Amino acid sequence: MASRPQALPELNPGSSFAEQLKRWRQLRRLSQMELSLQANVSQKHVSYLELGRARPSRAMVLLLAHVLDLPLHERNVFLEAAGFTGAFSRSTLDDPSMRPVVEAVDVMLTHLEPNPALVVDGAWDIVRLNAGMSRLTAALAFDPAPLQRAVGMARARNMMRQLFHPAGLRGRIINWTEVAPLMLVHLRRQHQSRPSEALADLYTELRGYPGVSALPVPSSASTGLPPITPIEYAHGTFRIRLLSMCSTLGNAQDITTDHLRIESFFPADDDARRRLNELKAAGRRR
């Protein structure tokens, strides 16, 4: 059975602010002294907060959450544990207030053309993609129906499942055994940085797919990880080498936008650049 990625032991619902503060400090690998210096407060005050001997102000909770780089959802949990109301909303992308964000994301996706790009949420579910990504999957003759039958329609719109499941794009990736372990390391690091039940479940699920448990997954702390690894796709006579890059939305003030990431794929060589331009030109002629 595949093991779940570990960050720190999960806290029980309703855990105190003191317990949460200590857990996040340890997760960020900070001593009380280091946290106090970064927050510009005394170490004694941090110690008293972790022991429950001092009650923080709302401003102090937000300051510590900022220093600890907590996700916005966890900042709300942090505030509520200290007796305050949450400060950050959670909107859907269909909400009128999110229209400027959606329009900005669409502009970025369009400007990345002819390079493939997609937007994923914190659980790697695909929420948006550009024409370049649609053209790439068409060139690879990717049919989502088998994956949808295997895992369900909604769950099939997950980037990690598409790349790891035997019914997904896995068979189109020439160097899958090289890329997959590094993606698992990335997913594990993401969970360690932003603990999430959904991420832990996804990691366990991926490790349970045929052939995945046998992959040698490097340690998260390994210094031998390559700075970047091309992902090589092929189907029939179509072959292409791409480099992936992840971008996040800076200064997010909504929980939904805080989780969004743009995954972009750039040509790894001149041949890949030519092929992407050819796909775009062919699309115009249709």
C-alpha positions as a Python dict, from the first residue, in 0.01 Angstrom:
ca = {
    (1, 'M'): (0, 0, 0),
    (2, 'A'): (135, 345, -94),
    (3, 'S'): (228, 566, 198),
    (4, 'R'): (96, 917, 242),
    (5, 'P'): (340, 1209, 230),
    (6, 'Q'): (419, 1336, 576),
    (7, 'A'): (449, 1696, 686),
    (8, 'L'): (372, 1696, 1058),
    (9, 'P'): (103, 1500, 1244),
    (10, 'E'): (-240, 1641, 1161),
    (11, 'L'): (-410, 1854, 1421),
    (12, 'N'): (-754, 1766, 1550),
    (13, 'P'): (-1043, 1992, 1446),
    (14, 'G'): (-1070, 2282, 1685),
    (15, 'S'): (-700, 2277, 1780),
    (16, 'S'): (-595, 2576, 1984),
    (17, 'F'): (-401, 2870, 1845),
    (18, 'A'): (-104, 2766, 2059),
    (19, 'E'): (-100, 2418, 1904),
    (20, 'Q'): (-132, 2554, 1553),
    (21, 'L'): (141, 2814, 1603),
    (22, 'K'): (387, 2551, 1727),
    (23, 'R'): (300, 2312, 1443),
    (24, 'W'): (343, 2571, 1170),
    (25, 'R'): (668, 2699, 1323),
    (26, 'Q'): (806, 2345, 1323),
    (27, 'L'): (678, 2286, 971),
    (28, 'R'): (868, 2595, 855),
    (29, 'R'): (1175, 2468, 1043),
    (30, 'L'): (1206, 2783, 1254),
    (31, 'S'): (1317, 2808, 1613),
    (32, 'Q'): (1125, 3034, 1848),
    (33, 'M'): (1416, 3277, 1827),
    (34, 'E'): (1412, 3281, 1446),
    (35, 'L'): (1037, 3336, 1438),
    (36, 'S'): (1058, 3614, 1694),
    (37, 'L'): (1332, 3792, 1497),
    (38, 'Q'): (1138, 3772, 1171),
    (39, 'A'): (818, 3893, 1341),
    (40, 'N'): (1006, 4159, 1541),
    (41, 'V'): (866, 4037, 1873),
    (42, 'S'): (1037, 3887, 2176),
    (43, 'Q'): (1116, 3519, 2196),
    (44, 'K'): (948, 3519, 2536),
    (45, 'H'): (621, 3635, 2377),
    (46, 'V'): (639, 3360, 2111),
    (47, 'S'): (702, 3107, 2388),
    (48, 'Y'): (405, 3233, 2590),
    (49, 'L'): (182, 3216, 2280),
    (50, 'E'): (283, 2854, 2216),
    (51, 'L'): (220, 2766, 2581),
    (52, 'G'): (-120, 2937, 2576),
    (53, 'R'): (-7, 3178, 2849),
    (54, 'A'): (-62, 3484, 2629),
    (55, 'R'): (-353, 3576, 2402),
    (56, 'P'): (-254, 3730, 2066),
    (57, 'S'): (-418, 4033, 1913),
    (58, 'R'): (-572, 4005, 1568),
    (59, 'A'): (-280, 4203, 1424),
    (60, 'M'): (-32, 3963, 1588),
    (61, 'V'): (-210, 3659, 1444),
    (62, 'L'): (-197, 3809, 1094),
    (63, 'L'): (169, 3907, 1140),
    (64, 'L'): (270, 3556, 1246),
    (65, 'A'): (63, 3405, 965),
    (66, 'H'): (247, 3627, 717),
    (67, 'V'): (590, 3539, 855),
    (68, 'L'): (501, 3169, 851),
    (69, 'D'): (373, 3207, 492),
    (70, 'L'): (42, 3038, 566),
    (71, 'P'): (-204, 2977, 280),
    (72, 'L'): (-501, 3213, 304),
    (73, 'H'): (-737, 2934, 412),
    (74, 'E'): (-501, 2846, 697),
    (75, 'R'): (-478, 3213, 796),
    (76, 'N'): (-854, 3208, 847),
    (77, 'V'): (-819, 2893, 1058),
    (78, 'F'): (-539, 3063, 1252),
    (79, 'L'): (-758, 3367, 1320),
    (80, 'E'): (-1059, 3159, 1422),
    (81, 'A'): (-847, 2949, 1660),
    (82, 'A'): (-743, 3274, 1829),
    (83, 'G'): (-1106, 3383, 1863),
    (84, 'F'): (-1134, 3616, 1562),
    (85, 'T'): (-1332, 3601, 1239),
    (86, 'G'): (-1157, 3505, 915),
    (87, 'A'): (-1012, 3779, 699),
    (88, 'F'): (-1013, 3613, 357),
    (89, 'S'): (-1307, 3521, 135),
    (90, 'R'): (-1348, 3219, -91),
    (91, 'S'): (-1512, 3303, -424),
    (92, 'T'): (-1580, 3089, -727),
    (93, 'L'): (-1433, 3189, -1062),
    (94, 'D'): (-1791, 3258, -1178),
    (95, 'D'): (-1839, 3520, -908),
    (96, 'P'): (-1866, 3876, -1052),
    (97, 'S'): (-1595, 3993, -812),
    (98, 'M'): (-1353, 3749, -975),
    (99, 'R'): (-1408, 3880, -1327),
    (100, 'P'): (-1091, 4098, -1330),
    (101, 'V'): (-885, 3799, -1212),
    (102, 'V'): (-1032, 3567, -1476),
    (103, 'E'): (-975, 3828, -1748),
    (104, 'A'): (-613, 3876, -1637),
    (105, 'V'): (-554, 3500, -1639),
    (106, 'D'): (-707, 3470, -1986),
    (107, 'V'): (-478, 3746, -2112),
    (108, 'M'): (-175, 3562, -1974),
    (109, 'L'): (-285, 3234, -2132),
    (110, 'T'): (-339, 3406, -2468),
    (111, 'H'): (-1, 3581, -2455),
    (112, 'L'): (172, 3246, -2396),
    (113, 'E'): (59, 3127, -2740),
    (114, 'P'): (167, 2920, -2926),
    (115, 'N'): (304, 2760, -2610),
    (116, 'P'): (66, 2526, -2426),
    (117, 'A'): (-53, 2648, -2085),
    (118, 'L'): (-320, 2562, -1833),
    (119, 'V'): (-444, 2681, -1495),
    (120, 'V'): (-472, 2439, -1205),
    (121, 'D'): (-603, 2480, -852),
    (122, 'G'): (-436, 2366, -531),
    (123, 'A'): (-534, 2002, -593),
    (124, 'W'): (-406, 2007, -956),
    (125, 'D'): (-757, 2012, -1103),
    (126, 'I'): (-754, 2190, -1440),
    (127, 'V'): (-975, 2499, -1436),
    (128, 'R'): (-864, 2665, -1760),
    (129, 'L'): (-639, 2602, -2059),
    (130, 'N'): (-532, 2787, -2371),
    (131, 'A'): (-561, 2691, -2737),
    (132, 'G'): (-197, 2581, -2740),
    (133, 'M'): (-270, 2311, -2483),
    (134, 'S'): (-578, 2198, -2675),
    (135, 'R'): (-371, 2172, -2994),
    (136, 'L'): (-100, 1971, -2814),
    (137, 'T'): (-344, 1717, -2672),
    (138, 'A'): (-508, 1690, -3016),
    (139, 'A'): (-169, 1626, -3179),
    (140, 'L'): (-111, 1353, -2921),
    (141, 'A'): (-456, 1209, -3000),
    (142, 'F'): (-543, 1216, -2630),
    (143, 'D'): (-894, 1082, -2575),
    (144, 'P'): (-1011, 1160, -2219),
    (145, 'A'): (-1298, 907, -2234),
    (146, 'P'): (-1099, 603, -2106),
    (147, 'L'): (-965, 805, -1814),
    (148, 'Q'): (-1313, 941, -1739),
    (149, 'R'): (-1450, 587, -1730),
    (150, 'A'): (-1168, 480, -1497),
    (151, 'V'): (-1176, 763, -1242),
    (152, 'G'): (-1491, 964, -1317),
    (153, 'M'): (-1547, 1266, -1539),
    (154, 'A'): (-1471, 1534, -1279),
    (155, 'R'): (-1165, 1356, -1141),
    (156, 'A'): (-1027, 1308, -1492),
    (157, 'R'): (-978, 1686, -1519),
    (158, 'N'): (-675, 1660, -1295),
    (159, 'M'): (-332, 1725, -1441),
    (160, 'M'): (-157, 1470, -1220),
    (161, 'R'): (-408, 1194, -1296),
    (162, 'Q'): (-377, 1266, -1667),
    (163, 'L'): (0, 1227, -1649),
    (164, 'F'): (13, 924, -1416),
    (165, 'H'): (-289, 707, -1494),
    (166, 'P'): (-232, 438, -1760),
    (167, 'A'): (-545, 564, -1940),
    (168, 'G'): (-413, 920, -1948),
    (169, 'L'): (-120, 1086, -2126),
    (170, 'R'): (134, 860, -1958),
    (171, 'G'): (173, 644, -2270),
    (172, 'R'): (255, 956, -2475),
    (173, 'I'): (549, 1059, -2253),
    (174, 'I'): (875, 904, -2378),
    (175, 'N'): (1071, 983, -2062),
    (176, 'W'): (785, 916, -1819),
    (177, 'T'): (1002, 708, -1581),
    (178, 'E'): (1238, 1006, -1557),
    (179, 'V'): (973, 1277, -1519),
    (180, 'A'): (724, 1096, -1293),
    (181, 'P'): (953, 1062, -986),
    (182, 'L'): (1035, 1433, -1000),
    (183, 'M'): (666, 1521, -1021),
    (184, 'L'): (600, 1305, -715),
    (185, 'V'): (876, 1493, -530),
    (186, 'H'): (714, 1823, -633),
    (187, 'L'): (373, 1703, -510),
    (188, 'R'): (523, 1583, -181),
    (189, 'R'): (701, 1916, -127),
    (190, 'Q'): (379, 2101, -203),
    (191, 'H'): (200, 1900, 65),
    (192, 'Q'): (481, 1956, 314),
    (193, 'S'): (467, 2330, 252),
    (194, 'R'): (87, 2355, 240),
    (195, 'P'): (-54, 2046, 415),
    (196, 'S'): (-375, 1936, 249),
    (197, 'E'): (-589, 1626, 278),
    (198, 'A'): (-662, 1650, -93),
    (199, 'L'): (-291, 1655, -181),
    (200, 'A'): (-215, 1366, 53),
    (201, 'D'): (-497, 1162, -100),
    (202, 'L'): (-381, 1246, -453),
    (203, 'Y'): (-23, 1144, -375),
    (204, 'T'): (-140, 813, -231),
    (205, 'E'): (-365, 754, -531),
    (206, 'L'): (-86, 821, -782),
    (207, 'R'): (153, 591, -597),
    (208, 'G'): (-111, 318, -622),
    (209, 'Y'): (-126, 326, -1002),
    (210, 'P'): (41, 36, -1188),
    (211, 'G'): (416, 77, -1213),
    (212, 'V'): (432, 391, -998),
    (213, 'S'): (523, 231, -664),
    (214, 'A'): (835, 81, -826),
    (215, 'L'): (968, 422, -931),
    (216, 'P'): (1272, 546, -733),
    (217, 'V'): (1141, 870, -583),
    (218, 'P'): (1425, 1096, -461),
    (219, 'S'): (1423, 1246, -115),
    (220, 'S'): (1264, 1591, -98),
    (221, 'A'): (1590, 1718, 49),
    (222, 'S'): (1803, 1562, -226),
    (223, 'T'): (2063, 1802, -365),
    (224, 'G'): (2101, 1589, -677),
    (225, 'L'): (1767, 1688, -831),
    (226, 'P'): (1809, 1844, -1177),
    (227, 'P'): (1715, 2213, -1204),
    (228, 'I'): (1480, 2129, -1491),
    (229, 'T'): (1388, 1817, -1685),
    (230, 'P'): (1235, 1829, -2034),
    (231, 'I'): (915, 1633, -2084),
    (232, 'E'): (917, 1448, -2415),
    (233, 'Y'): (583, 1372, -2582),
    (234, 'A'): (533, 1149, -2884),
    (235, 'H'): (250, 996, -3084),
    (236, 'G'): (307, 844, -3426),
    (237, 'T'): (544, 1073, -3616),
    (238, 'F'): (474, 1367, -3383),
    (239, 'R'): (747, 1425, -3122),
    (240, 'I'): (817, 1730, -2907),
    (241, 'R'): (1039, 1824, -2610),
    (242, 'L'): (900, 2085, -2371),
    (243, 'L'): (1010, 2259, -2053),
    (244, 'S'): (750, 2331, -1784),
    (245, 'M'): (730, 2641, -1568),
    (246, 'C'): (490, 2722, -1284),
    (247, 'S'): (363, 3073, -1203),
    (248, 'T'): (143, 3184, -915),
    (249, 'L'): (-74, 3491, -866),
    (250, 'G'): (110, 3733, -641),
    (251, 'N'): (-57, 3911, -347),
    (252, 'A'): (-373, 3702, -367),
    (253, 'Q'): (-648, 3821, -133),
    (254, 'D'): (-900, 3545, -201),
    (255, 'I'): (-858, 3178, -107),
    (256, 'T'): (-946, 3061, -458),
    (257, 'T'): (-686, 3279, -632),
    (258, 'D'): (-430, 3192, -365),
    (259, 'H'): (-438, 2831, -489),
    (260, 'L'): (-429, 2900, -863),
    (261, 'R'): (-115, 2826, -1065),
    (262, 'I'): (-37, 2866, -1433),
    (263, 'E'): (152, 2567, -1574),
    (264, 'S'): (328, 2672, -1896),
    (265, 'F'): (518, 2456, -2141),
    (266, 'F'): (796, 2611, -2349),
    (267, 'P'): (995, 2460, -2639),
    (268, 'A'): (1311, 2282, -2526),
    (269, 'D'): (1474, 2316, -2868),
    (270, 'D'): (1428, 2470, -3212),
    (271, 'D'): (1241, 2165, -3340),
    (272, 'A'): (983, 2199, -3060),
    (273, 'R'): (944, 2570, -3138),
    (274, 'R'): (883, 2489, -3504),
    (275, 'R'): (627, 2221, -3418),
    (276, 'L'): (430, 2452, -3188),
    (277, 'N'): (416, 2717, -3460),
    (278, 'E'): (309, 2454, -3715),
    (279, 'L'): (26, 2339, -3487),
    (280, 'K'): (-95, 2697, -3450),
    (281, 'A'): (-79, 2760, -3827),
    (282, 'A'): (-264, 2436, -3898),
    (283, 'G'): (-533, 2537, -3651),
    (284, 'R'): (-586, 2865, -3835),
    (285, 'R'): (-634, 2684, -4167),
    (286, 'R'): (-914, 2463, -4030),
}
